[in-house]
């Protein structure tokens, strides 16, 4: 998720404060009925109501994913050419060292198996 700006956080808090200040709830809770359900009518789509505001709908979907990905990629500090070359050299040298170690280890164990264990 992209980082919120200070202005966005303040706006969100300003919207939440009246609800948290002890005012009346937005909708009264449903009362239980004889069959254990609530007196609220059932929605045709199932449990949760559909989000109505842009803020509530923002959390899902492939378009939102792409937008958030682009926002995150804009924050990345991309390396310069010198850093890429030095990082590539380090990786190649490490691969050569590990490959040589594994080859030498394989040759030693091959000798041990052929000349010591199978004698």
C-alpha positions, 0 to 999 in steps of 0.5 A: 500500500502506498504511504499516506501523506500527512494531509491524508492522515489528518483528513482521515482522523478528522472524519473519525473523531466525531464518531469516536467523540461519544456521539450517537452510533450511526445505526442501531444494532439489530435486535435478536428474534425468536429464531436467533437471527436479527431483525435486520432484513437480509441483503440479497448479496450476502453478509457484508454490504457493498462498499459505497465510498471510494475509500472503502472500494480502494482495497482490492482489485487488479487495478488497485494492485497495479496502482499500488505497485507503480507507487511503490516502484516510484519510491525505490532508490535505483542503483547507478551503473557503478553499483550494478557492476560492482554487485554483479562482480561480487555475485560472479566471484561468489559463484566461482568460489562456491562452485570450486568448493563444491567441485573439490568436495565432490572429487574428495568424496568420489575418491573416498567412496571408490578407494576406501569404501568399495575396496 
